[in-house]
């Protein structure tokens, strides 16, 4: 008697093999059919403006004196992910919108002290000039000449001018908002040779004083990375030091500008001649002809009852409003009464703020 089990089993194995082969062939056909579509999609995407593809920019002069290719985005400085999420661009902080406006703060920059052994006192002028230059380029400040300060308060000495009474005199007489002083604390220098570039590392400290309260509102410290000071050729030592100072001051200047952003802009009345009122701010400070300013009494200093720390000057009573009629001198304005709301006589030293 014969059994049919082996024959049935063999038939099932053959059917299973055929089924696997069919599935495999189907997968290959499906994969091949997708390739042209992928290619067309890539070609179409290539024609679209790229937002995530890296490109090489043209060679431009580097602040460090070298020609380098910079890798940058062709459109936006960030790329969206496949899930549709975007990565925020990281950029260096910029000035606050208020400081990007037309009103600028008056500053006095005192000469920075050179406390280094290698600088031999020569870094004072270099650093002071660079601080003044970067502050002016920031668009946030108008610098008051040292000779004007000396004629107004009698001295141009840091120890004297940083006293609260002297700072308030600068504000009353010249409309100064802040005073900057500081020092070069350290300088490490490796002079270059024909085969090796010169490098320098410097540490700079600075303080920003508020002339209203007489207090330090910012204490800043800047230091440059070594690679930022590479210099070669003639006078490579001096070039390296100059680069080190410039880079070390980047963060210091930014801190000063941000410190100023916390101060309310105002100016003071320089003098009064009949109906003519002369202000310690003009076109350089950002005022425009026709601007309306409210004039107040100087107010009184307010001190915290527990900490004894000066909080500022309490607003005085409103005396009236004036309108800017013209400009003269380096940074001064001529104004006249803007209406019949003047109840008190305006005097020199009164505070003037842009009317809201």
DOKEKE-138739 format. One record per residue (C-alpha): residue in three letters; x, z, y. Coordinates in steps of 0.2 Angstrom, whole numbers, plus 2048, in hexadecimal, padded with zeros to 3 digits. Last residue first. Example, Ala and Ser with C-alpha at 12.3 -4.5 7.8 and 13.67 -1.06 7.14 Angstrom:
residues 2
{torse: SER, X: 844, Z: 824, Y: 7FB}
{torse: ALA, X: 83E, Z: 827, Y: 7EA}
***
This chain:
residues 356
{torse: UNK, X: 820, Z: 87A, Y: A2C}
{torse: UNK, X: 82A, Z: 87C, Y: A3C}
{torse: UNK, X: 83D, Z: 87A, Y: A3A}
{torse: UNK, X: 845, Z: 88B, Y: A3D}
{torse: UNK, X: 84C, Z: 892, Y: A4E}
{torse: UNK, X: 854, Z: 8A3, Y: A4F}
{torse: UNK, X: 857, Z: 8AB, Y: A60}
{torse: UNK, X: 869, Z: 8AD, Y: A65}
{torse: UNK, X: 867, Z: 8A7, Y: A77}
{torse: UNK, X: 856, Z: 8AB, Y: A7E}
{torse: UNK, X: 845, Z: 8A4, Y: A7D}
{torse: UNK, X: 839, Z: 8AD, Y: A89}
{torse: UNK, X: 829, Z: 8B4, Y: A81}
{torse: UNK, X: 818, Z: 8AD, Y: A7E}
{torse: UNK, X: 81B, Z: 89B, Y: A7B}
{torse: UNK, X: 80B, Z: 893, Y: A74}
{torse: UNK, X: 809, Z: 887, Y: A82}
{torse: UNK, X: 812, Z: 879, Y: A79}
{torse: UNK, X: 822, Z: 871, Y: A72}
{torse: UNK, X: 82E, Z: 87A, Y: A7E}
{torse: UNK, X: 83D, Z: 86F, Y: A80}
{torse: UNK, X: 84C, Z: 86B, Y: A75}
{torse: UNK, X: 85E, Z: 865, Y: A77}
{torse: UNK, X: 869, Z: 864, Y: A67}
{torse: UNK, X: 87A, Z: 868, Y: A61}
{torse: UNK, X: 886, Z: 861, Y: A54}
{torse: UNK, X: 895, Z: 859, Y: A5B}
{torse: UNK, X: 890, Z: 858, Y: A6D}
{torse: UNK, X: 87E, Z: 852, Y: A72}
{torse: UNK, X: 86D, Z: 84F, Y: A6A}
{torse: UNK, X: 85C, Z: 84C, Y: A71}
{torse: UNK, X: 84A, Z: 853, Y: A74}
{torse: UNK, X: 848, Z: 85E, Y: A65}
{torse: UNK, X: 837, Z: 867, Y: A67}
{torse: UNK, X: 835, Z: 87A, Y: A6A}
{torse: UNK, X: 829, Z: 886, Y: A63}
{torse: UNK, X: 824, Z: 898, Y: A68}
{torse: UNK, X: 82B, Z: 8AA, Y: A68}
{torse: UNK, X: 826, Z: 8AF, Y: A56}
{torse: UNK, X: 82A, Z: 8C1, Y: A52}
{torse: UNK, X: 83A, Z: 8C5, Y: A48}
{torse: UNK, X: 83C, Z: 8C0, Y: A36}
{torse: UNK, X: 845, Z: 8CE, Y: A2C}
{torse: UNK, X: 857, Z: 8CB, Y: A2B}
{torse: UNK, X: 85F, Z: 8CD, Y: A19}
{torse: UNK, X: 85E, Z: 8D8, Y: A0A}
{torse: UNK, X: 86E, Z: 8E2, Y: A0F}
{torse: UNK, X: 873, Z: 8EE, Y: A01}
{torse: UNK, X: 870, Z: 900, Y: A04}
{torse: UNK, X: 86D, Z: 902, Y: 9F1}
{torse: UNK, X: 85E, Z: 90E, Y: 9F3}
{torse: UNK, X: 856, Z: 90A, Y: A04}
{torse: UNK, X: 85A, Z: 8F7, Y: A03}
{torse: UNK, X: 860, Z: 8F2, Y: A14}
{torse: UNK, X: 856, Z: 8E7, Y: A20}
{torse: UNK, X: 85F, Z: 8DF, Y: A2F}
{torse: UNK, X: 853, Z: 8DD, Y: A3F}
{torse: UNK, X: 84C, Z: 8CD, Y: A46}
{torse: UNK, X: 854, Z: 8BF, Y: A50}
{torse: UNK, X: 844, Z: 8BC, Y: A5A}
{torse: UNK, X: 83C, Z: 8AC, Y: A54}
{torse: UNK, X: 83C, Z: 89A, Y: A5A}
{torse: UNK, X: 831, Z: 88D, Y: A50}
{torse: UNK, X: 839, Z: 87C, Y: A4F}
{torse: UNK, X: 830, Z: 86B, Y: A52}
{torse: UNK, X: 83A, Z: 85B, Y: A4E}
{torse: UNK, X: 838, Z: 84D, Y: A5B}
{torse: UNK, X: 84A, Z: 847, Y: A5A}
{torse: UNK, X: 850, Z: 84A, Y: A49}
{torse: UNK, X: 85A, Z: 859, Y: A42}
{torse: UNK, X: 866, Z: 855, Y: A34}
{torse: UNK, X: 874, Z: 861, Y: A37}
{torse: UNK, X: 87F, Z: 853, Y: A3E}
{torse: UNK, X: 871, Z: 84E, Y: A4A}
{torse: UNK, X: 870, Z: 85F, Y: A52}
{torse: UNK, X: 872, Z: 872, Y: A4E}
{torse: UNK, X: 877, Z: 880, Y: A59}
{torse: UNK, X: 868, Z: 87E, Y: A65}
{torse: UNK, X: 866, Z: 87C, Y: A78}
{torse: UNK, X: 856, Z: 880, Y: A80}
{torse: UNK, X: 852, Z: 877, Y: A91}
{torse: UNK, X: 843, Z: 87E, Y: A9B}
{torse: UNK, X: 84F, Z: 888, Y: AA6}
{torse: UNK, X: 860, Z: 888, Y: A9E}
{torse: UNK, X: 860, Z: 891, Y: A8D}
{torse: UNK, X: 86F, Z: 893, Y: A81}
{torse: UNK, X: 875, Z: 892, Y: A6F}
{torse: UNK, X: 864, Z: 894, Y: A67}
{torse: UNK, X: 867, Z: 897, Y: A55}
{torse: UNK, X: 865, Z: 88D, Y: A45}
{torse: UNK, X: 85A, Z: 88E, Y: A35}
{torse: UNK, X: 85B, Z: 889, Y: A23}
{torse: UNK, X: 855, Z: 896, Y: A16}
{torse: UNK, X: 863, Z: 89A, Y: A0B}
{torse: UNK, X: 862, Z: 899, Y: 9F8}
{torse: UNK, X: 868, Z: 887, Y: 9F8}
{torse: UNK, X: 878, Z: 88D, Y: A00}
{torse: UNK, X: 87D, Z: 895, Y: 9F0}
{torse: UNK, X: 87A, Z: 885, Y: 9E7}
{torse: UNK, X: 885, Z: 87C, Y: 9F3}
{torse: UNK, X: 893, Z: 889, Y: 9F0}
{torse: UNK, X: 891, Z: 888, Y: 9DD}
{torse: UNK, X: 893, Z: 875, Y: 9DE}
{torse: UNK, X: 8A2, Z: 877, Y: 9E8}
{torse: UNK, X: 8AA, Z: 883, Y: 9DC}
{torse: UNK, X: 8A5, Z: 878, Y: 9CD}
{torse: UNK, X: 8AF, Z: 869, Y: 9D4}
{torse: UNK, X: 8BD, Z: 874, Y: 9DB}
{torse: UNK, X: 8C7, Z: 874, Y: 9CB}
{torse: UNK, X: 8C6, Z: 861, Y: 9CA}
{torse: UNK, X: 8CD, Z: 85E, Y: 9DC}
{torse: UNK, X: 8DB, Z: 86C, Y: 9DA}
{torse: UNK, X: 8E1, Z: 865, Y: 9CA}
{torse: UNK, X: 8E1, Z: 853, Y: 9D0}
{torse: UNK, X: 8EC, Z: 859, Y: 9E0}
{torse: UNK, X: 8F8, Z: 862, Y: 9D5}
{torse: UNK, X: 8FA, Z: 853, Y: 9C9}
{torse: UNK, X: 8FD, Z: 848, Y: 9D8}
{torse: UNK, X: 90A, Z: 854, Y: 9DF}
{torse: UNK, X: 914, Z: 854, Y: 9CF}
{torse: UNK, X: 912, Z: 841, Y: 9CC}
{torse: UNK, X: 91B, Z: 83E, Y: 9DD}
{torse: UNK, X: 920, Z: 82D, Y: 9D7}
{torse: UNK, X: 919, Z: 828, Y: 9C6}
{torse: UNK, X: 90E, Z: 832, Y: 9BB}
{torse: UNK, X: 8FF, Z: 83D, Y: 9BC}
{torse: UNK, X: 8F4, Z: 847, Y: 9AF}
{torse: UNK, X: 8E9, Z: 853, Y: 9B8}
{torse: UNK, X: 8D9, Z: 852, Y: 9AF}
{torse: UNK, X: 8E1, Z: 854, Y: 99E}
{torse: UNK, X: 8E6, Z: 866, Y: 9A2}
{torse: UNK, X: 8D4, Z: 86C, Y: 9A5}
{torse: UNK, X: 8D0, Z: 872, Y: 9B7}
{torse: UNK, X: 8CC, Z: 884, Y: 9BC}
{torse: UNK, X: 8BE, Z: 88A, Y: 9C8}
{torse: UNK, X: 8B8, Z: 89B, Y: 9CD}
{torse: UNK, X: 8A9, Z: 89F, Y: 9D8}
{torse: UNK, X: 8A2, Z: 8AF, Y: 9E0}
{torse: UNK, X: 892, Z: 8AB, Y: 9E9}
{torse: UNK, X: 886, Z: 8B4, Y: 9F4}
{torse: UNK, X: 893, Z: 8BF, Y: 9FC}
{torse: UNK, X: 88A, Z: 8CA, Y: A0A}
{torse: UNK, X: 88A, Z: 8CA, Y: A1D}
{torse: UNK, X: 877, Z: 8C9, Y: A1C}
{torse: UNK, X: 875, Z: 8BB, Y: A28}
{torse: UNK, X: 886, Z: 8B3, Y: A27}
{torse: UNK, X: 885, Z: 8B1, Y: A14}
{torse: UNK, X: 896, Z: 8B1, Y: A0D}
{torse: UNK, X: 89C, Z: 8A5, Y: 9FF}
{torse: UNK, X: 8AB, Z: 8AA, Y: 9F5}
{torse: UNK, X: 8B8, Z: 89F, Y: 9ED}
{torse: UNK, X: 8C5, Z: 8A0, Y: 9DE}
{torse: UNK, X: 8D0, Z: 892, Y: 9D9}
{torse: UNK, X: 8DA, Z: 891, Y: 9C8}
{torse: UNK, X: 8E6, Z: 883, Y: 9C6}
{torse: UNK, X: 8ED, Z: 879, Y: 9B8}
{torse: UNK, X: 8FA, Z: 86B, Y: 9BA}
{torse: UNK, X: 901, Z: 85C, Y: 9B0}
{torse: UNK, X: 90F, Z: 850, Y: 9B3}
{torse: UNK, X: 910, Z: 841, Y: 9A7}
{torse: UNK, X: 91F, Z: 83F, Y: 99B}
{torse: UNK, X: 92C, Z: 831, Y: 998}
{torse: UNK, X: 932, Z: 82F, Y: 9A9}
{torse: UNK, X: 930, Z: 841, Y: 9AD}
{torse: UNK, X: 921, Z: 84C, Y: 9B1}
{torse: UNK, X: 921, Z: 85E, Y: 9B9}
{torse: UNK, X: 917, Z: 86A, Y: 9AF}
{torse: UNK, X: 90D, Z: 875, Y: 9BB}
{torse: UNK, X: 903, Z: 885, Y: 9B8}
{torse: UNK, X: 8FB, Z: 88B, Y: 9C8}
{torse: UNK, X: 8F1, Z: 89B, Y: 9CA}
{torse: UNK, X: 8E7, Z: 8A5, Y: 9D7}
{torse: UNK, X: 8E3, Z: 898, Y: 9E4}
{torse: UNK, X: 8D9, Z: 8A1, Y: 9F1}
{torse: UNK, X: 8C8, Z: 8A3, Y: 9F9}
{torse: UNK, X: 8BD, Z: 8A2, Y: A09}
{torse: UNK, X: 8AC, Z: 89A, Y: A0D}
{torse: UNK, X: 8A1, Z: 89F, Y: A1B}
{torse: UNK, X: 88E, Z: 89C, Y: A1C}
{torse: UNK, X: 880, Z: 898, Y: A27}
{torse: UNK, X: 888, Z: 895, Y: A38}
{torse: UNK, X: 87D, Z: 893, Y: A47}
{torse: UNK, X: 88B, Z: 894, Y: A53}
{torse: UNK, X: 889, Z: 8A4, Y: A5D}
{torse: UNK, X: 87C, Z: 8AD, Y: A53}
{torse: UNK, X: 882, Z: 8A8, Y: A42}
{torse: UNK, X: 894, Z: 8AA, Y: A45}
{torse: UNK, X: 890, Z: 8BB, Y: A4E}
{torse: UNK, X: 887, Z: 8C0, Y: A3E}
{torse: UNK, X: 897, Z: 8BC, Y: A34}
{torse: UNK, X: 8A1, Z: 8C7, Y: A3F}
{torse: UNK, X: 896, Z: 8D6, Y: A3E}
{torse: UNK, X: 895, Z: 8D4, Y: A2B}
{torse: UNK, X: 8A9, Z: 8D4, Y: A29}
{torse: UNK, X: 8AF, Z: 8C4, Y: A21}
{torse: UNK, X: 8B5, Z: 8BD, Y: A32}
{torse: UNK, X: 8C2, Z: 8CB, Y: A34}
{torse: UNK, X: 8CA, Z: 8CB, Y: A23}
{torse: UNK, X: 8CA, Z: 8B8, Y: A23}
{torse: UNK, X: 8D2, Z: 8B6, Y: A34}
{torse: UNK, X: 8CD, Z: 8A9, Y: A40}
{torse: UNK, X: 8CC, Z: 8B4, Y: A4F}
{torse: UNK, X: 8C3, Z: 8B5, Y: A60}
{torse: UNK, X: 8B1, Z: 8B3, Y: A5B}
{torse: UNK, X: 8AC, Z: 8A3, Y: A64}
{torse: UNK, X: 8BD, Z: 89C, Y: A68}
{torse: UNK, X: 8C3, Z: 89F, Y: A56}
{torse: UNK, X: 8B4, Z: 897, Y: A4F}
{torse: UNK, X: 8B5, Z: 888, Y: A5A}
{torse: UNK, X: 8C8, Z: 886, Y: A55}
{torse: UNK, X: 8C3, Z: 887, Y: A42}
{torse: UNK, X: 8B7, Z: 878, Y: A43}
{torse: UNK, X: 8A6, Z: 87B, Y: A3C}
{torse: UNK, X: 8A2, Z: 871, Y: A2D}
{torse: UNK, X: 891, Z: 869, Y: A2A}
{torse: UNK, X: 88A, Z: 86C, Y: A18}
{torse: UNK, X: 87F, Z: 865, Y: A0B}
{torse: UNK, X: 884, Z: 853, Y: A0A}
{torse: UNK, X: 890, Z: 857, Y: 9FB}
{torse: UNK, X: 89D, Z: 84C, Y: A03}
{torse: UNK, X: 89F, Z: 859, Y: A11}
{torse: UNK, X: 8A1, Z: 866, Y: A05}
{torse: UNK, X: 8AE, Z: 85C, Y: 9FB}
{torse: UNK, X: 8B9, Z: 859, Y: A0A}
{torse: UNK, X: 8B9, Z: 86B, Y: A10}
{torse: UNK, X: 8BE, Z: 871, Y: 9FF}
{torse: UNK, X: 8CB, Z: 864, Y: 9FD}
{torse: UNK, X: 8D2, Z: 868, Y: A0E}
{torse: UNK, X: 8D3, Z: 87B, Y: A0A}
{torse: UNK, X: 8DB, Z: 877, Y: 9F9}
{torse: UNK, X: 8E9, Z: 86C, Y: A00}
{torse: UNK, X: 8EC, Z: 878, Y: A0F}
{torse: UNK, X: 8EE, Z: 887, Y: A05}
{torse: UNK, X: 8F8, Z: 87F, Y: 9F7}
{torse: UNK, X: 908, Z: 87F, Y: A00}
{torse: UNK, X: 90A, Z: 892, Y: 9FF}
{torse: UNK, X: 918, Z: 891, Y: 9F3}
{torse: UNK, X: 90D, Z: 888, Y: 9E6}
{torse: UNK, X: 918, Z: 88D, Y: 9D8}
{torse: UNK, X: 916, Z: 8A0, Y: 9DA}
{torse: UNK, X: 903, Z: 89F, Y: 9DD}
{torse: UNK, X: 8F9, Z: 8AA, Y: 9EA}
{torse: UNK, X: 8F5, Z: 89B, Y: 9F5}
{torse: UNK, X: 8E7, Z: 8A2, Y: A01}
{torse: UNK, X: 8D9, Z: 896, Y: A06}
{torse: UNK, X: 8D7, Z: 892, Y: A18}
{torse: UNK, X: 8C5, Z: 896, Y: A1F}
{torse: UNK, X: 8B7, Z: 88B, Y: A1C}
{torse: UNK, X: 8A9, Z: 88E, Y: A29}
{torse: UNK, X: 898, Z: 886, Y: A24}
{torse: UNK, X: 888, Z: 87F, Y: A2D}
{torse: UNK, X: 87B, Z: 87B, Y: A21}
{torse: UNK, X: 873, Z: 86A, Y: A20}
{torse: UNK, X: 861, Z: 864, Y: A23}
{torse: UNK, X: 85E, Z: 852, Y: A1E}
{torse: UNK, X: 858, Z: 854, Y: A0C}
{torse: UNK, X: 863, Z: 854, Y: 9FD}
{torse: UNK, X: 865, Z: 867, Y: A00}
{torse: UNK, X: 852, Z: 86A, Y: 9FD}
{torse: UNK, X: 852, Z: 85F, Y: 9ED}
{torse: UNK, X: 860, Z: 86A, Y: 9E5}
{torse: UNK, X: 871, Z: 862, Y: 9E3}
{torse: UNK, X: 875, Z: 85B, Y: 9D3}
{torse: UNK, X: 879, Z: 863, Y: 9C2}
{torse: UNK, X: 884, Z: 858, Y: 9B7}
{torse: UNK, X: 87A, Z: 84E, Y: 9AB}
{torse: UNK, X: 874, Z: 850, Y: 999}
{torse: UNK, X: 866, Z: 844, Y: 995}
{torse: UNK, X: 857, Z: 84B, Y: 98B}
{torse: UNK, X: 856, Z: 844, Y: 979}
{torse: UNK, X: 845, Z: 83B, Y: 976}
{torse: UNK, X: 839, Z: 83D, Y: 968}
{torse: UNK, X: 830, Z: 82E, Y: 961}
{torse: UNK, X: 833, Z: 833, Y: 94F}
{torse: UNK, X: 840, Z: 825, Y: 94E}
{torse: UNK, X: 84A, Z: 82E, Y: 95C}
{torse: UNK, X: 84A, Z: 828, Y: 96E}
{torse: UNK, X: 85B, Z: 825, Y: 976}
{torse: UNK, X: 863, Z: 82D, Y: 985}
{torse: UNK, X: 86D, Z: 827, Y: 995}
{torse: UNK, X: 860, Z: 819, Y: 998}
{torse: UNK, X: 865, Z: 806, Y: 999}
{torse: UNK, X: 875, Z: 800, Y: 992}
{torse: UNK, X: 87B, Z: 811, Y: 98D}
{torse: UNK, X: 88D, Z: 815, Y: 991}
{torse: UNK, X: 89F, Z: 814, Y: 989}
{torse: UNK, X: 8AC, Z: 815, Y: 997}
{torse: UNK, X: 8BB, Z: 80A, Y: 996}
{torse: UNK, X: 8C9, Z: 811, Y: 99F}
{torse: UNK, X: 8D5, Z: 80D, Y: 9AD}
{torse: UNK, X: 8DF, Z: 81C, Y: 9B3}
{torse: UNK, X: 8E1, Z: 826, Y: 9C3}
{torse: UNK, X: 8D8, Z: 836, Y: 9BE}
{torse: UNK, X: 8C8, Z: 832, Y: 9C8}
{torse: UNK, X: 8C7, Z: 822, Y: 9BD}
{torse: UNK, X: 8C7, Z: 811, Y: 9C5}
{torse: UNK, X: 8BA, Z: 806, Y: 9BC}
{torse: UNK, X: 8BB, Z: 7FB, Y: 9AC}
{torse: UNK, X: 8AB, Z: 7F3, Y: 9A8}
{torse: UNK, X: 89F, Z: 7FC, Y: 99D}
{torse: UNK, X: 89F, Z: 7FC, Y: 98A}
{torse: UNK, X: 88E, Z: 7FC, Y: 982}
{torse: UNK, X: 886, Z: 809, Y: 977}
{torse: UNK, X: 874, Z: 804, Y: 970}
{torse: UNK, X: 866, Z: 811, Y: 973}
{torse: UNK, X: 85C, Z: 809, Y: 981}
{torse: UNK, X: 85E, Z: 7F7, Y: 97C}
{torse: UNK, X: 855, Z: 7EA, Y: 986}
{torse: UNK, X: 84C, Z: 7DF, Y: 979}
{torse: UNK, X: 855, Z: 7CF, Y: 972}
{torse: UNK, X: 85D, Z: 7DA, Y: 964}
{torse: UNK, X: 84D, Z: 7E1, Y: 95F}
{torse: UNK, X: 846, Z: 7D0, Y: 95B}
{torse: UNK, X: 855, Z: 7CB, Y: 951}
{torse: UNK, X: 854, Z: 7DC, Y: 947}
{torse: UNK, X: 842, Z: 7D8, Y: 944}
{torse: UNK, X: 845, Z: 7C7, Y: 93E}
{torse: UNK, X: 853, Z: 7CE, Y: 932}
{torse: UNK, X: 847, Z: 7DB, Y: 92B}
{torse: UNK, X: 83A, Z: 7CE, Y: 928}
{torse: UNK, X: 846, Z: 7C3, Y: 91F}
{torse: UNK, X: 84B, Z: 7D1, Y: 914}
{torse: UNK, X: 83A, Z: 7D7, Y: 90F}
{torse: UNK, X: 836, Z: 7C9, Y: 903}
{torse: UNK, X: 846, Z: 7CD, Y: 8F9}
{torse: UNK, X: 841, Z: 7DE, Y: 8F7}
{torse: UNK, X: 82F, Z: 7DA, Y: 8F0}
{torse: UNK, X: 837, Z: 7CD, Y: 8E4}
{torse: UNK, X: 843, Z: 7DA, Y: 8DD}
{torse: UNK, X: 835, Z: 7E7, Y: 8DB}
{torse: UNK, X: 82A, Z: 7DA, Y: 8D2}
{torse: UNK, X: 838, Z: 7D6, Y: 8C7}
{torse: UNK, X: 83B, Z: 7E8, Y: 8C2}
{torse: UNK, X: 828, Z: 7EB, Y: 8BF}
{torse: UNK, X: 827, Z: 7DC, Y: 8B4}
{torse: UNK, X: 836, Z: 7E1, Y: 8AA}
{torse: UNK, X: 82F, Z: 7F2, Y: 8A8}
{torse: UNK, X: 81F, Z: 7EB, Y: 8A1}
{torse: UNK, X: 828, Z: 7DF, Y: 895}
{torse: UNK, X: 831, Z: 7EE, Y: 88E}
{torse: UNK, X: 821, Z: 7F8, Y: 88C}
{torse: UNK, X: 819, Z: 7EA, Y: 883}
{torse: UNK, X: 828, Z: 7E8, Y: 877}
{torse: UNK, X: 828, Z: 7FA, Y: 873}
{torse: UNK, X: 815, Z: 7FA, Y: 870}
{torse: UNK, X: 817, Z: 7EB, Y: 864}
{torse: UNK, X: 825, Z: 7F4, Y: 85A}
{torse: UNK, X: 81A, Z: 804, Y: 858}
{torse: UNK, X: 80B, Z: 7F9, Y: 851}
{torse: UNK, X: 817, Z: 7F1, Y: 845}
{torse: UNK, X: 81E, Z: 801, Y: 83F}
{torse: UNK, X: 80C, Z: 809, Y: 83D}
{torse: UNK, X: 805, Z: 7FB, Y: 832}
{torse: UNK, X: 806, Z: 804, Y: 821}
{torse: UNK, X: 808, Z: 7FA, Y: 811}
{torse: UNK, X: 800, Z: 800, Y: 800}
***
